[in-house]
Amino acid sequence: MYRSHTCGELNASHINTEVTLAGWVQKTRDKGFMIWVDLRDRYGITQLIFDEQRTDLSVFEKAKTLGREFVIQVKGTVIERESKNKNIATGDIEILVSELNILNEAKLPPFTIEDETDGGEDIRMKYRYLDIRRNPVKNNLLFRHNVAMEVRKYLSEQGFCEVETPYLIKSTPEGARDFVVPSRMNEGQFYALPQSPQTFKQLLMVGGMDKYFQIVKCFRDEDLRADRQPEFTQIDCEMAFVEQEDILNMFEGLTRHLLKEVKGIDVDKFPRITYDYAMKTYGNDKPDIRFGMKFGELNEVAQHKDFGVFNSAELVVGIAVPGCNEYTRKQIDELIDWVKRPQVGASGMVFCKYNEDGTLKSSVDKFYDQEDLKKWAEITAAQPGDLILVLSGPAHKTRTQLSALRMELGNRLGLRKPDEFAPLWVIDFPLLEWDEESARYHAMHHPFTSPKPEDIHLIANDPGAIRANAYDMVLNGNEIGGGSIRIHDKELQAKMFELLGFTKEEAENQFGFLMNAFQYGAPPHGGLAFGLDRLVAILGGQETIRDFIAFPKNNSGRDIMIDAPATIDDAQLEELHIKLKL
């Protein structure tokens, strides 16, 4: 037996108990006649004491050789600690060591294994197994485990069955590039790693499983952004004989359950807004509604006033920033420079201060009088003491720019509080997106998303106006889940493939197995997938998913700990019938 107790469970009730502990040396303090060692495991820290007067001399001398991160086992007696430490659970006691076994010596770590470390991100990723020993990372992984357990608990109680689906599948066009895997036994042919289990969960509905879920790895070979991973985890769900309302209610329930059980927070309201409203009011389809600053469209009151910048713009739109009318010109210029950065791309910004006395002062007073500016204030819902900021230009681009500014100000003003949670549904997405480069429609979600029944008649003459029977769950300005009612009718699915530019032969080659399954009695069905990594990070009060993944990739998609991806030798390439052309 390596240990009788963990390093986090002993307290005053164990005084005079003989115990055996094992773990890592956090740090040592040698006073010559007395040595203290902090022993750490996953559960906490216990202080060990080696006393020249009370400890066997050979044990005392061995204790002097201990270094950071040595793995040791000790036996001893729990005694009351003279200088108690109220910051740790074991702070009332210490272990008077009678026996010390060094299980494994350790090199000096490349960074300190402390909550606040001196290690940069790159070196901590290279030595991730050391980073996991630190409380922030360890606790994040334990937090992720608790969230996953609560997900399984809730869905199982609702009658869902967890079913595993294959990782080696057929490559299908679902949006991003597939990771492909050569098949040695089938020369010249390749598997793909799934971007999602989409078609399999639909087949499970055809198979009569009724309620399916899976916490599953998914893979997308796409260009990475700062907080995106090539492999990620979904809470993948599907239900049969349901309409949109059934699914929204079910997963509102899951979100409420997680917020209550994991965070101790009760959330009653899950507002539902349409995609069009989200874009018009917040400039994006995943709005953070923890704070206001809703968009006010100013075309009617800002154009035709001899100000050419606004007159030539497709959209003039503003927000009221609460309590910021006292911003100095230097502060406002800094905001103007911020929106003119290439990442945002605005050409400039107009501002208007709403003074406490009810007067308004703008950067374009030459063109607008007090009555004009009061209309700006009314439309943006500005109050005395606020600062109105206005952008103009092409409609979609300008909304995107103002959305970025709104989120930046939300951060600067402390309005995006990590301990507040504001979920909502965004519904009625467009079914299709027109791609100028390929001159054809693409599915905004995926090819199996059902159109709104009342919009099916638009397929022939106005496909761009069709709304999808689709929905996204948004939490604190992040899309944490999305899904749709699926097409379960073979004829409608064939029309969808045709709209997306598939020939009959291409559709049969890519998705014939699904189309064939629909001939054998496919029930109405729909589902949703939550992004577990993102969900856990937000519930944990952060927006970086990497800290909640045990072994993440860097921004180039590399695992710098194991140095992957890597080349393979010529013998393997030959066995797979692959020649490299680099």
N, C-alpha and C positions, 0 to 999 in steps of 0.2 A: 504494500500500500504506500503510494508516494505521498499521500496527504490524508489527514483526517478531517481537515476543515479547509475552506478557501481563505484567501487573504482579505476578504471583505465581510466576514460574518462574526468574528469574535468580538465580544464586548465584556463589560464588567461581570456579567452573569457567569462567565467562563473562568474567572480568577481561580487559581490553584488547579486548573485542568491541565493534564498532560496532552499536548497536541503535536501533530506533524504537519508541516506546511511545505509547499513547493512553489517556486515561481522564479521571477527575474529580479536581479538586484537593480533597484531604481537608483539608489545612491548610498554612499557610506560616509560616516563622520567618525574619524579616529581621534580620540582625545588622549591617546597614549595608554592610559589605564582602563579605558572604556571605549567600546566601539558600538556605534548604532548603525543598523542597516535597515533601509526601507525595502521590504520585499513586496513585489507586485505580481498580481495575476489579473485575469479578466475581471475579477469581482471586486478588487480594491487593493489597498495597501495596508500592511501590518508592519509595525516597527519591531525589529529584533534588537536585543541587547546582549553584548558579550562583555562580561565584567571580569577583570583580571582577578578579583577576589573570589568570585563565585563560579567562574567558568573554567573547565579543564584547560590547562596550559596549551595542549596540542590543538584544541578547538580554537582557542583565542588566537594562536599564531596563524592558523589557517584562515581565520576571519580577516587578518590583515592583508591577505593576498586577493581578496575579492575585488573585482572591478565591475563597472557598469555593464549590465545585461548578462552577467554570469547567470547560468541556470543552477539553482541550488535547492537542496532539501534540508530542512532543519527539524529537529525535535527539541522540545523544551516545555517550559511551564508558563502559563498565562499569569502575569503579575500586574498589579496596578501601576499605571504610568504616573511618574511624579509630575512631569510637565504635560498636562493633557492638551490634546489637539482637537478642538471642536469642529475643525474643517473636514475631518474624515470620520467615517462610521466607527472605525476601530480606535479612535483617538484616546479612549480611556484606559487602554491596556497596552502592554508590549509583551514580547516573548523572551524570557530568560533562556538562552539557547544552551542545551547540553550536548547536542550532537550536530555536526555540520557535514554535509556531503556535497561536494561540487559535482553536479551532474554534467555540466558542460561549460567550458570557458568561452568567452566571447571577445572578439576584436572590439576596439573602441568604435562605436557607431559613427557614421558620417554626419549625423546631426543628433541633437539631444532629444531623448524620448520624454518630452514634457508637453503639457498642454500648449504652452507657447514655445514653439521650437525655433531654432535658428536655421532650419533647413528650408531652402527654396522649393518651389513646386516640382521642378524637374528632378532634383535629387531625391525628393520624397517619393516620386513616382518610380524612380529607378530602384529604390529600396522600399517598395510598398509594404513588404512584410514587416519592416520595422515601423513604418508609419502607422500601421494598424494597431500597434501596441499603444499608441497615444490615445488618451481618452476621447478627444473629439472625433477621431475616425472610428474607433471601436464603438462609441455610443451611437454614431450614425448608422453603423451596420446593425446594431441591436435594435435601433429604432425601425429600420427597414424591415427587419424580421417581425417585429410586433405589428407593423402595418399589414404585411402579407398574411400573418396569422388571422388578423381581424377580417381581412378580405375573405379568406377561406371560410371563416366562421359564419359570416353574414350570408355569403352565397350558398353555402351548404344548408343553412337553416331555411333558405328560400327555395330549396329543392333543386339547386344546380348540381350537376355532376362534373367533376374535373376529368377531362379526357386529354391524353397526350396525342399530338399530331406529329407527322414526320418532319425532320429537318432536311432530309435529302429529297427534294421535290423537282418539279419541272419549272424551267424558267418561263415566266409569264410577264407581260407588260403591265405593271401596276403602278407606274409612276417613276420610281427611282431605279437605278441600275441594280441588278442582282449580283451577289457574290456567287461565282460558279465553282463547281467541284468536278474535276475530271473523273470519269469512271474507267478504272483499269480493265474491268471485265467486259465493258461495252465500248470497243475502240472508237474514238472520235466523238463520243457522246459525253454530255455533261449533266450533272445535277445542278440545281440552284439551291441556295439557302433561302428560306422563306422571308419575304418582307413582312408578312403577317400570315396567320393561318386562315385567311379569308375563305378560300374555296373549301377547305376542309371543314370549317365550322358550318358552312352551308350544307355540305354533304351530310354532316351529322344531324342536321335538321331533317333532311330527306330521310335519313336513317331512323328518325323517330326518337332521338335522344331528348328532345323538347327543351331542356335547359342545360346548356353547356358553359363551362368556363375553363380557363387555363391560365396560369401565370407562366408566360412563355417568352423565350428569347426570340427576337426578330433581327433581321440583318438588312442593311441598305448600304450599297456602295455609292455614296454620294459625297459631294464636297462638304467638308466639315465646317461648322461654325464653332464659336467659342464654347458653346455648351451643348454639343451634339456628339453622340457616339455612334460608330458604325454598327455596333450591336447594342440593343436596348431591350428592355423588358416591358411586356404588355400584360395587363389584366384583360384577357380576351374573353368576350361573352357573346352568346347567341341564344335567342328564344324563339320558339315556334308558336303560331296562332296568336300573334300579338300585333297591335298597332303602335304607332309612335307614342301615344300617351302611356301605354303599359310600360314601355321601356324607360321613359323619362321618370315615371314614378318609382320604378324599381331601383334605378341608379341614383336618384335623389336619396332614396333610403340608404344605399350603400355609403354615400358621401356623408350623410347625417351620422350614420353609425361610426364611421372613421373619426369624424370630428369629435364626437362624444367620447368614444372609447380611448382614442389616442391623445386627444388634446383637452378633453373635459369641457368642450364648447358645444352649446346647443345652437343650431341654426334652423330657423323656421322657414325663411323665404328663399326660394330659388326663382328669381325673376326670369321671365322668358322674353327675349327680344329677337326680332328678325335680323337676318344678315344685313338687309338694307338699312335698318335703323342703326345697327351697330356701326356700319361704315359711315353713315351720315352724322352720327352723334359723337363718335369716338375716333373715327378714322381707321379702325381696324376691327377684325372679327373676333378679338379676344380681349375685350375692354376690362380694365381694372376699375370696378365701381366702388372701391373703398373711398374714393374721393370724387368730387364733382368735376368742374371745368369742362362741362359739355360744350360741344361746338355750337356756335351761332353763325348761320350763313347770312352774309351781309350784302349780297349782290344788290338787292332792291334798294338798300339805303346808302350804299357806298359807291355805286357806279353812277355815271352821268353827272359827275361833279367836277369835271375838268382835271381829274387826277388820272392821267393816262395809264399808270401801272395797274390800277384797279379796273379801269374801263376795258382794257384789253384782256383781262383775265377771265377764264372760264368760271372760276370760283374765287370768291373773297370770303374768308372764314376766320373767326376769331374765338378766343377763349378768355374768360375772366379769371385772373390769378388772385386768389383771396389774400387780402392784407398786404399787397406788395406795391401799393402806389407810392411808397416812400423809397423805392429803389432809386439809386443814383444813376446818373447817365452812364457812369462807368459800368455799373452792374447790368444795365440794359444793353449797352454795347457788347458786353461779354455774351449775353444771350443771343444777340444778333450774329456775332461771330460763331456761336455754337450751331445755329441753324444753317449757317453758310458752309459748314464743314462738308467735305465730299460725302461723308456717311449720311448726311441729311439732305443736302443739296438745294436748300432754298436760296433765292437770289437776294433776299432782304427781308425785313420785317418792320411793320408799322406798330407803334405803341400808343396807348392812350391812358393817362392817369385819371382815375375817378377820385377826386379829392373829397375829404371829409365834409367840406361845406357844400357839396353837391355840384361843384363846377368840374369841368373836364378839360384836360390839357393834353393835346396829342402832338405827335411828330409831323402831322399833316394839317395843322391849324390853318394853313394858307388856303386849303380847299374845303374845309368843313367847319361849320359853325356849331354852337352849343346844341342846337336842336338836332342836328345831324348826329353828333356824338352821343346824345342821350338815347337815340334810337339804337346805336351800337350797344350801349350799356343794357338797354332793355332786351335786345335779342340775345346777348351773351349772358344774361342774368347777373350782370355785374352789380355790386353794391359799393357805396362810398367806402373808400379805403382799398379798393381793388385796382389791379393793373390789367388792362385789356391788351392782348397781343394778337396781331392780325397778319395772316399770310395770304398770298394770292398766287394764282397760276392755273395750270391744268388740274382738273378736279381731283382725279385719283392721286396724282403726285402730291398735290397740296395737302390733301387729307392725311396722307402718310407722313408728311413732314410735320404737320401740326400734332399728329398723334405722338410722334417721337418727342416733340417739345413738351407736350402734356405729361408724358411719363417721366421725362427728365425733371420737370418741375415738381412732380409728385414725389420723386426721390429727394430732391434738394430741400423741399419743405417738410419732409418727414411725414407725408400723407400716406405712404405705402408701408404701413406698420406690419411687421411680420407676424405679430400676435393677433391680428385681426383677419377674419376670413369672410370673403364675400363671393359665394358661388352664383352662377347664373347659367342659363341655357341660351345658346344662340341657335336659332332654327331658320328654316326656309332658305337654305343656301341655294345659289344657282346650281343647276345640275351639270352644266357644261361651261367650259372656258374656251374662247376662241384663241388659237395660237397663230400669230401672224407669220411666223417663220415657216411653219409646216402647212399653213393655210387650211387648217381643219380644227374641229372641236376636240378637246380633251376632257375627260371626266374630271370634275373638280374633286371628287372623292375617289371613287373607283368604278369600273364598268358595271358593277352589280347593284349600284344604288338605284332605288326605285324613284321615278318621278312622282310628284304629287298627282293623285288620280285625276284631279280637276284640270291638270295641265297636260295630260297625255295628248290631247287633240292638237297641241302646238308642235308636235314632232314634225309634221309635214311641212309647215310653213314658217314657224318661228321658234326653232329649237333653242336659241339663245335665251328666250324668255321663260323656259321651263324651270320651275323650282324643284329642288330635290327634297325627297322625304328624309332629310338628313338633319343632324343636330350635333352640336359640340357642347361639352361641359367646360366652362371656364371658371378658374379659381385664381383670384388675385392677379389678373392680367396675363394668365398663362392658360393655354388650352391643355387640359389634363386628360381629356377623353373625347372621342367622337365616334359617330356611327350613323347607321341609317336603317330604314326598312329596305329589304332587298327585293330585287325582282325575282319572282318565283314562277313566272309564266314564260315558257320557252319562246313564244312569238314576240313578246315585248323585249325579251333579252336579245333576240336576233335583231330587232329594230335598233336597240341601243348600240350593238356592235357596228351596225351599218352607219349610224350617226357618227361613230368614232373613227370611221374610215377603214374598218376591217372588211376584207372580202369574206364571202361565205367560207372559202377554203381556209383563210387565216383564222377566222373565228373557230372553225371546226378543229384546226390543228392546235390552237392554243387552249381552247376551253371546251372541246367536244365532250370530255368526261363529265363536265358540269351540265351541259345542255342535255346530254343523254340521261343524266340522273333526273332532270326535271320532267322527263317523260313518264316517270314512274310514281307520280303523285307527290310533288313538292308542296309542303304546307306554306302558308304565308309566314314569313319569318323576318327577323331583324336583330340587330345587335349593336354592340358598342365595345370599344377597347379603350381602357385607361392606360396612359403612360405611367408605369409604376415608378420609374426613376424620377420623373418630374413631380408626380404626386407626393412621393416621400420627401423630396427636397422642400417643397412648399409647406407641407405639414411640419417639417423640421425647422421652419422659419428661415430657409435659405432658398436661393434660386440657382445654385450650381449643383448639377446632378452628379458631378464627378466625385464629390466627397461622400456620396451615398452608394457608390459602386465599389466593390471590393478591389477589383483590379482593372481600372479604367485605361482607356487609350488616350494619347495626347491629341493635340489639335491636328496632327498629320495622320491620325488613325494608327499610330504605332504604339505597341506595348514596349516601352523602353526598358522594362524590367527583364523580359525574356527575349528582347530584341526580335520582335515579330512585326510585320511579315519578314521573311528571310528567303534566300535562294534555296533551292533543293539541288541535289547532286545529279549528275548526268544519268546515272543508272535509274534513278526514279523517273526522270523525264522520259527516258527511253521506254520504261515499263508502261508509262501512261501514253506513249505515242505522241509526245509533245515536243515540238522544236521551238526554240526561242528566237525571235527576231527583234533584237534590241537596237 
